[in-house]
Amino acid sequence: MKKVMIMSGEASGDLHGANLAREIRNQDPSIALYGVGSVRMKEAGVHLLADASEISVVGITAVLTHFPVICRVYKTLKRFLRDERPDLLVLIDFPDFNIMLGKVAKKLGIPVLYYISPQVWAWRKGRIRTIARLVKAMIVVFPFEVPLYEKAGVDVRFVGHPLSDVVQSNLTKDQAKKDLGLDSHRRTIALLPGSRTSEIVHLLPDMLKASRILASRFNDLQFVLPLAPTLDLGFVRAFVEQAPDVAVRMVEGRVYDVLKASDASIVASGTATLETGLMAVPMVIAYRISALNYFLLTKIVRGVENVGLVNIVAGRRIVPELVQNDSTPENMADAITSLLSDTVYYNRMQSDLAKVRTRLGDSGASARAASVVREVLAQAGY
């Protein structure tokens, strides 16, 4: 029996890992799947060695706080690689942890496949050389990533973006509102504060303050917050309950139905900006980390014009970005106010977002990625 280990470290990786796992099993049911992920990967038939929430942290200070847990998970995975010797290790984004684990696999002679590149075009381009030495092949989801890896001599395959297959809702806007317990006569603002606890801490309180400002400006708004599967409901609810003067409906999962019901959204920078864009929901992107982490990041990142994936894919700033000190409740509220008050601006953004989907390739990305997995297994003699 062939064994494949799939390593993800956050909510988006769990989604992509789950879709990849399903396609692998569709193409070859005999392959046993192990790895790190969350609810989605478990449901897709992956035997979880650890939960992604244990290692899903951002920034140096958060890593230091969670260091004992991260070390424990790392040792567990290292032991699995040594004792069980899977036939292939598939890494999904999450570079700091995954590259470290990939080096262990390579020393053991286990082939490594990287699926969904870290954002090397934005920072730490030296990682391309590190990845080139590590992997048998690279599966990328953005066409502009191909020449970056080709230049480094990597066997790189563009499969399209897997979100193109899954970002959809079968409901109409009115059906989505009714199904989610929302008022069909009110305009809906979605709050997407991220999938990590650190993002909730840094962004959700100000998103809630922005909601209060918006509620004072418009009398027909309602607010909804879809909860990422990597987050604890009670943890997030505690923040919402600290803002009792603004009603926010919390929904576990169902992010695409929430976006279908929404007229606009305040979104944490990350995969969620791409998901919101694929649903053609006008938005403002918010990005904030601790002051220390941001200071260190500015020493690493140079010449980056956009942080939001939807803007990076579009090749220009089609959605406003509020980064660090600009990510205030007032600025968030002003950005949404502009959208709700200017029909021409709103429609133009919606049109620009609709074009993003065409840049992400044809449907079937996860199936093509699974075919590459099987190809690499075959090349390795399995």
C-alpha positions, 0 to 999 in steps of 0.5 A: 500500500502506498502512503502519502503524507499531506502537510497543511498548516492553516484553514486554506491549506486544510481546504486545498489538502482535502480537495487534493485528498479526495482526488487522489482517492478517486484516482487510486483508492489504494493510497493511504493518506496521512497528514496535518490539517483540520476538519476538512482533511479528516472528512476527506479521509486523511488520518490526522497526525496533528491538528493544524490549529496547533501550529497555525500562528503568525509572527515571531512573537506568536511562534515563541509563545507556541514554541513548545506545542510546535516542537511537539508536533514537529517531533511527532511528524519527524518520528512518523517520517522516520518510522513509517517512511511514507512514499511521498510528502506533499507540502501545502504552502505554510513555508517556515514549518513545511520547509523544515519538515521537507528537509527531514524527508529529503534526508530520509530519501522520501520524495517531496512535492510542494503544492501551492507555493509560498508567496516568494514573489512578495518576500524572501525570494531566496526561498526559491533556491531552497525549495529547488534543492528540496522538491521533486516537483512544484505545483503552482496555482498562479501562472506568473509563478511558473517562470520563477521556478523554471529559472531555478531549474525546478520541475514546475506544473501550473494546474490552475487555482483549486478555489475556482472549483469550490468557491460557489454557492448554490443559493440565490442571495435571498435564499442565502439570507433566509437560510442564514437567519438574516433579514432579506430586506437589509444590506449585509456586511460580512466580517472575515477576520481570518482563520488564526487566533492572532488574526482575531486578536489583531483585527476582529475588535476593530472590525466590530468597531467599524461595524458600529460606525457603519450602523450609525451611518446606515439604518439598513445594515446587518453584519455576519461573521463566518467562523473558520473551522480552525477557530474555537467558537467560544473564543471568537464569541467572547470578542463579539460579546464585548461589542453588544451595541452591534448585532453580529450573526455568527455562522460556523463555516458556510463562508460561500453562502455568507458571501452570497448573502453579502453586499460588501465585506471587510476581509483579513489579508489572505486566501479569504480575499481571493475567495471573496473576489471569486464571489464578486463581493466588493471589499476592503482588505485589512492587515495588521500584526504586532508592531514588532512583527511588522517592524521585522517584516518591513526589513524583509519585504521590499518593493511589494505594492499589494498584500491582498491576493486578489490585487496580486492576481489582478496585477493592480490595486482593484480593492483598497488595502488598509495595512498596519496603522491604516487598518483602523475602524474609521478607515474600514468604515469609510471604505465600506461607506464609499462602496455603499454610497457610490454605485459606479464605484461599487459596480466597477469593483464588482466587474474587476473582481469578476475578471479575477476568476479568468486569471486562475485557470480552468476548473479541475485544478485539484484533479490535475494536482492529484495526477502530478502526485501519482506521476511523482510516485511513479517516477520514484518507483512506487 
